[in-house]
Amino acid sequence: MFLMGTVVFSVLSAQESDSLTVKEPCESKYIAKAQKEGLRSLSLREIPFYYYSAYQCRRNGADPDVVREIDRKQLDEDYRNAKQFRGWTSSFTYCVSVVVILFYVERMFNS
């Protein structure tokens, strides 16, 4: 009986929790942070909430340009940063490329 009462109470309380839904999903704090500081500023915990808010914003049709502008801004920033190699991954890429090219050059001359 106690278990049934707990299940009924949890279902009823879960159905009436409107505090989790944002009235204007395009005005959530995650979208505001992404607008101000970019998508890379969101932590791993915030990313799912951002994408859920972005989905709700697009679904409601309130202002889908907000999310598009954030995506465009991040793509432009990534494009600017991609013009040059930086960090250990670029060094690793250079080393792997040299090894692969030398391997094929050696096979050509030893055949």
Secondary structure, 3 states (H helix, E strand, C coil): CHHHHHHHHHHHHHHCCHHHCCCCHHHCHHHHHHHHHCHHHCCCCHHHHHHHHHHHHHHHCCCCHHHHHHHHHHHHHHHHHCCCCCHHHHHHHHHHHHHHHHHHHHHHHHC
